[in-house]
Structure formats: C-alpha cells, structure tokens
Amino acid sequence: MLMKRTPLRDYLLIALGALIMAIGSKNIYDPNQMVVGGVTGLGIILRSLMGMPLWVSNTLLNIPLFLAAWKFLGWQFIRRTLFGAAMLSLFLGILPDISLIPDGDLLLAAVFGGILSGLGFGLILVGQATTGGTDILAALLHLVFPQYSIPQILQVVDWLIVILGIGAFGGIHALYAIISVYVVTKVSNGIMEGMHYAKAVWIITSEPGQISDAILQKLDRGVTGVHAIGMYSGKETTMLYSIMSNREITYLKDLVHEIDPKAFVILSDVREVMGEGFSR
C-alpha cells in the first residue's frame, strides 16, 4: 500500500525534490552551460552574461509571476508552488559552487543532470506542486489562449528558452540540452507512474471460488466476479477481475498456478488507481 497522503508528506516531498533539482541545476547544468528551459535555464543565461547568482534570478523572475498568478488564478493555485519555488531558491543559494561532472563532458552532464532534475521534478509533482516559473507563465497564458492546453504552452515557452541558450552558449550545448530534456521527461514521468502504478488482472479459470478466496485472504486485495461465456465451448464461467501492485503480481501468479495450472491470466498496466489500498 502507498503511504497515506498528508500535507506534511507532500511538503517533505516538495522540499526533497527542490533540493535534488537544485543540485542538478547548480552543480551540473550551470557549470556546463546547459539550458534545458524553465526559469532556472534563464538564470543560467543571466549568470553567464551578468554574473547573477542562480538563487537571485530564480527569485526575481518568479516574483511578478506569482503576483500575477495570485490575482488571476487564486491563492489555492499558488500555495504549494510558492513553497516549491522558495525551497528551490533556498537550495540554489546554499549549495556550494562546484561541478559534479568533469569539465567538458557534456553527455554526462546531459544524462545525469536530466536524471537529477527529472527525479526532483517528479517528487515535486507527487507533492502536488511545481517550482513556479514557466509553469505559472503557461497557466497565465492559457487564460489568454484557451485553445491551447497548459502543457502545449509550457513546451513552447521552454523551447524558446532553449533557443536563447543557443545564442548564449552555442549549438552544441543546445543539442545536449535536448537530450537532457528527454531524460527529464522520462524520469519525471517514471516517478509519477511509479507512485501510482498498478496492474489490472483478468483471470479465466475453472476454480473461481478458490482463486478469489486466495486473493482476498492471502493478498488482501478486492476481487470482482464477472459472468462470462466461453464462445468456443459455450460454457458459462465466472471471470475474476482485480487490481494490485506490481510487487504482488509474482505472488498472484504462483497462487493461480497452484490452484489451476490451466487458468488464463491477463495482465495490463494501470496508470493510476484511486480507492482503498491505493492513492486518494
């Protein structure tokens, strides 16, 4: 079962995610002049041009966005995001100015920067927040251009920042930044799916009673019986349906095989489950 969602748990996830993102930005992206979008990407450009610290640019660029969001989107929208942005600025300010990647190794910077940023961003999303910046800008622009979704607008804004990075650091850095954007997306999506991922199980068996009892008692999972007819044999049967976590699937297979080796088992991925025993 997943840990029960509480405000404390969410804020801890947001703070941890902000720390991990700050490490990726300050200790990997910035020393290697890699711009992957977002306000932090703009901050890396400003640091190169003006010597402005990342935490300062992150704070200054976010202030007008939060004020606009408060006016047009409301306090509920920005409450947790304000905390996420504040934590990111704090960690960008206190982390040491060191590079975790050997100078000039842009591939390593793209991959490991993407892993850290994706992991951090994924944790922040699980905590039901963002780090502000271009996420807020996209939500505000959506009010002006409702025909475009927030993710579509966010993509355009972030790619414009990547293009600005080309002007600041050259095309080679931008090409590696594209690799890193891909890694960030994959890792953050994986974090989101991993927190709420499950398997849907359909079982066609001649022993529905025994197998359903085993699922209820040994796996402590609910199970539903569905009336079905085998079109080839013409026989009526009860098909079982259940949802369970990935780690329970191996145990389920053993249980089913032990009771009915000829049972037909169908597994499919479920992106998110809401209800008792899963997320809320």
C-alpha positions in Angstrom: 0.0 0.0 0.0 1.0 3.6 -0.6 1.9 5.8 2.3 -1.2 7.9 3.3 -1.2 11.3 1.7 -0.8 14.1 4.3 0.2 17.8 3.9 3.4 17.1 5.8 4.3 14.2 3.5 3.6 16.4 0.5 5.7 19.3 1.7 8.6 17.0 2.6 8.4 15.6 -1.0 8.4 19.1 -2.4 11.4 20.1 -0.3 13.4 17.0 -1.2 12.5 17.4 -4.9 13.6 21.0 -4.8 17.0 20.0 -3.3 17.6 17.4 -6.0 16.6 19.8 -8.7 18.9 22.5 -7.3 21.8 20.0 -7.4 21.1 19.2 -11.0 20.9 22.9 -12.0 23.7 24.4 -9.9 26.2 21.6 -9.8 25.7 20.1 -13.3 23.8 22.3 -15.7 25.3 25.7 -14.7 29.0 24.7 -14.8 28.4 23.0 -18.2 26.4 26.0 -19.6 23.4 23.8 -20.4 20.0 25.4 -20.7 17.0 23.0 -20.6 14.2 25.5 -20.2 12.4 27.0 -17.2 13.3 30.0 -15.1 16.4 28.2 -13.9 17.5 27.9 -17.5 17.1 31.7 -17.9 19.0 32.1 -14.7 22.0 30.1 -16.2 22.0 32.5 -19.1 21.8 35.6 -16.9 24.6 34.2 -14.7 26.8 33.8 -17.8 26.0 37.3 -19.1 25.8 39.3 -15.8 27.3 37.1 -13.1 23.9 37.0 -11.3 23.6 34.1 -8.8 21.0 31.4 -9.7 19.0 31.9 -6.5 18.7 35.6 -7.1 17.5 35.2 -10.7 15.1 32.4 -9.7 13.6 34.7 -7.0 13.4 37.9 -9.1 11.9 36.2 -12.1 9.3 34.3 -10.0 8.0 37.3 -8.0 6.0 39.0 -10.8 4.7 35.6 -12.0 3.4 34.7 -8.5 1.8 38.2 -8.1 0.0 37.7 -11.4 -1.0 34.2 -10.5 -2.3 35.3 -7.2 -4.5 37.9 -8.9 -5.8 35.8 -11.8 -5.6 32.2 -10.6 -6.1 32.5 -6.8 -4.2 31.5 -3.7 -5.1 27.8 -3.9 -3.3 27.5 -7.2 0.0 29.0 -6.0 0.1 27.9 -2.3 2.3 24.8 -2.7 4.0 26.1 -5.8 5.2 29.1 -3.8 6.7 26.7 -1.2 8.4 24.7 -4.0 9.8 27.9 -5.6 11.1 29.2 -2.3 12.8 25.9 -1.5 14.5 25.8 -4.9 15.8 29.4 -4.4 17.0 28.5 -0.9 18.9 25.4 -2.1 20.3 27.2 -5.1 21.7 29.8 -2.7 23.3 27.5 -0.1 24.7 24.7 -2.3 28.4 25.1 -3.0 29.7 26.3 -6.4 31.2 23.0 -7.5 30.8 20.9 -10.6 29.8 17.2 -10.2 30.8 16.5 -13.8 34.3 16.7 -15.3 34.6 19.9 -17.4 33.6 19.5 -21.0 31.8 16.1 -20.6 28.5 17.4 -22.0 27.0 13.9 -22.5 27.5 13.1 -18.8 26.1 16.5 -17.8 23.0 16.0 -20.0 22.3 12.5 -18.7 22.9 12.9 -15.0 21.6 16.4 -15.0 18.4 15.1 -16.6 18.2 12.2 -14.1 18.5 14.6 -11.1 16.2 17.2 -12.5 13.6 14.6 -13.5 13.8 12.9 -10.2 13.4 16.2 -8.3 10.6 17.4 -10.5 8.8 14.1 -10.3 8.8 14.2 -6.5 7.5 17.8 -6.5 4.7 16.8 -8.8 3.8 13.9 -6.5 3.6 16.5 -3.7 1.1 18.3 -5.9 3.2 21.4 -6.6 5.7 22.8 -9.1 8.6 25.2 -8.8 6.8 28.1 -10.4 8.4 29.9 -13.2 7.4 28.8 -16.7 4.6 26.5 -15.2 2.9 29.6 -13.8 3.6 31.6 -17.0 1.9 28.8 -19.1 -1.1 28.8 -16.8 -1.4 32.6 -17.2 -1.0 32.4 -21.0 -3.7 29.7 -21.1 -6.2 32.3 -19.8 -5.3 34.4 -22.9 -5.1 31.5 -25.4 -7.6 28.9 -24.0 -7.5 27.0 -27.3 -4.0 25.7 -26.3 -3.5 23.4 -23.3 -1.1 24.4 -20.5 1.4 21.6 -21.4 1.4 22.8 -25.0 2.1 26.4 -24.0 4.7 25.2 -21.5 6.5 23.3 -24.2 6.7 26.4 -26.5 8.0 28.6 -23.6 10.6 26.1 -22.6 11.8 25.6 -26.1 12.1 29.4 -26.6 14.4 29.4 -23.6 16.5 26.5 -25.0 16.8 28.6 -28.2 18.0 31.6 -26.1 20.6 29.1 -24.8 21.9 28.6 -28.3 22.6 32.3 -28.6 24.4 32.3 -25.3 26.4 29.1 -25.4 26.2 27.8 -29.0 24.5 24.9 -30.8 26.5 22.0 -29.3 25.3 22.8 -25.8 21.8 23.1 -27.1 21.9 19.7 -28.7 23.0 18.1 -25.5 20.3 20.1 -23.7 17.7 18.4 -25.9 19.0 15.0 -24.8 18.7 16.2 -21.2 15.1 17.5 -21.7 14.2 14.0 -22.9 15.8 12.4 -19.9 14.0 14.8 -17.5 10.6 14.0 -19.1 11.2 10.2 -18.9 12.4 10.2 -15.3 9.7 12.6 -14.0 7.0 10.6 -15.8 8.5 7.4 -14.3 8.3 8.9 -10.8 4.7 9.8 -11.3 3.8 6.4 -12.7 5.8 4.6 -10.2 4.0 6.2 -7.3 0.5 5.3 -8.6 1.3 2.4 -10.9 -0.7 -0.9 -10.7 -1.7 -3.9 -12.6 -5.2 -4.9 -13.8 -5.7 -8.7 -13.7 -8.3 -10.8 -15.5 -8.4 -14.5 -14.6 -10.4 -17.1 -16.6 -10.4 -20.3 -14.5 -12.5 -23.3 -13.7 -11.8 -22.6 -10.0 -13.0 -19.0 -9.5 -14.1 -19.6 -5.9 -10.7 -20.9 -4.7 -8.7 -18.3 -6.5 -10.9 -15.4 -5.4 -10.6 -16.6 -1.8 -6.8 -16.8 -2.1 -6.7 -13.2 -3.5 -9.0 -11.9 -0.7 -7.2 -13.7 2.2 -3.6 -14.0 1.1 -3.1 -10.8 -0.9 -5.8 -8.8 0.9 -7.0 -7.4 -2.4 -10.5 -7.0 -3.6 -11.8 -9.1 -6.5 -14.9 -8.9 -8.7 -16.6 -11.9 -10.4 -17.9 -11.2 -13.9 -20.3 -13.6 -15.6 -18.8 -14.8 -18.9 -19.4 -17.4 -21.6 -16.7 -19.2 -23.5 -17.8 -18.7 -27.1 -15.8 -21.7 -28.3 -17.0 -24.2 -25.6 -20.3 -22.5 -24.9 -19.8 -23.0 -21.2 -20.7 -20.3 -18.6 -18.0 -19.3 -16.2 -17.0 -16.6 -13.7 -14.1 -14.3 -14.8 -12.2 -12.7 -12.0 -11.0 -9.0 -12.1 -8.7 -7.4 -9.6 -6.2 -4.5 -9.2 -2.9 -4.9 -7.4 0.6 -3.5 -7.2 3.5 -4.7 -9.3 5.2 -6.4 -6.4 2.1 -8.6 -5.7 1.9 -9.9 -9.3 4.5 -12.6 -8.8 2.8 -13.9 -5.7 -0.5 -13.9 -7.6 0.9 -16.0 -10.5 2.1 -18.6 -8.0 -1.2 -18.7 -6.3 -3.2 -19.1 -9.5 -0.8 -21.7 -10.9 -1.0 -23.7 -7.7 -4.8 -23.8 -7.8 -5.4 -24.0 -11.5 -2.4 -24.6 -13.8 -4.7 -24.2 -16.9 -6.0 -20.8 -15.8 -5.9 -18.0 -18.4 -4.4 -14.8 -16.8 -4.3 -11.4 -18.5 -2.3 -8.5 -17.1 -2.4 -4.9 -18.2 -0.8 -1.7 -16.9 -2.9 0.8 -15.0 -1.6 4.4 -14.8 -3.4 5.4 -11.6 -5.8 3.8 -9.1 -7.9 5.8 -6.7 -9.6 4.0 -3.8 -9.0 1.9 -0.7 -5.5 0.4 -0.7 -4.2 2.8 -3.4 -3.9 6.6 -3.8 -6.6 9.1 -2.9 
